[in-house]
Amino acid sequence: FVSPIVTDCAAVGVGAVCGALARHNIGRVAADKIASNPERFSHLTGWHTAGINVLGSFVLGGVFGSPVVDPAAAVNNNI
């Protein structure tokens, strides 16, 4: 039996790692794109971080806003 605190901490850690990797990789792609044509893309500097944070917020809202159904209850109650 694993404590809910441990699973919550693990979930937060996994989310933090995924967010950090996404920000790093998207930032690297954005920096390369900005460096390739600074006159055209220089105004986008820094916005990739905001974009990935907003996307992550939508993902969290979808995960925690979705209803949770116990499979055993669904079978017993014909849900």
C-alpha positions in Angstrom: 0.0 0.0 0.0 1.4 3.4 -1.1 0.5 6.5 0.9 -1.6 9.1 -1.0 1.0 11.7 0.0 3.7 9.7 -1.8 1.6 9.3 -5.0 0.8 13.1 -4.9 4.4 14.0 -4.5 5.4 11.6 -7.4 2.7 13.2 -9.6 3.9 16.7 -8.8 7.4 15.6 -9.6 6.5 14.0 -12.9 4.5 17.1 -13.9 7.4 19.4 -13.0 9.9 17.3 -15.0 7.5 17.3 -18.0 7.0 21.1 -17.8 10.7 21.8 -17.5 11.5 19.6 -20.5 8.8 21.1 -22.5 9.9 24.7 -21.7 13.6 23.8 -22.4 12.9 22.2 -25.8 10.4 24.7 -27.0 12.7 27.5 -25.8 15.6 26.0 -27.7 13.5 25.7 -30.9 12.2 29.3 -30.4 15.8 30.6 -29.9 17.0 28.9 -33.0 14.1 30.4 -35.0 14.7 33.8 -33.6 18.4 33.6 -34.3 17.7 32.5 -37.9 15.7 35.7 -38.6 16.0 38.2 -35.8 14.3 41.0 -37.7 11.1 38.9 -38.1 11.0 37.0 -34.8 12.7 39.2 -32.2 9.4 40.4 -30.7 8.6 36.8 -29.7 11.5 36.5 -27.3 10.3 35.0 -24.0 6.7 34.2 -25.1 7.4 30.5 -25.5 7.6 30.1 -21.7 4.2 31.8 -21.2 2.7 29.7 -24.0 3.9 26.4 -22.5 2.7 27.5 -19.0 -0.8 28.3 -20.4 -0.9 25.0 -22.2 0.1 23.2 -19.0 -2.7 25.0 -17.2 -5.2 23.8 -19.7 -3.9 20.2 -19.4 -4.2 20.4 -15.6 -7.7 21.8 -15.8 -8.7 19.0 -18.1 -7.2 16.3 -15.8 -8.6 17.6 -12.6 -11.9 18.8 -14.1 -12.8 15.5 -15.6 -15.2 13.3 -13.6 -13.8 10.3 -11.7 -15.8 7.1 -12.0 -15.0 4.0 -9.9 -14.9 1.1 -12.4 -16.5 -1.3 -9.9 -19.3 1.1 -9.2 -19.9 1.7 -12.9 -20.2 -2.1 -13.5 -22.5 -2.6 -10.5 -24.8 0.4 -11.2 -24.8 0.0 -15.0 -23.3 3.4 -15.6 
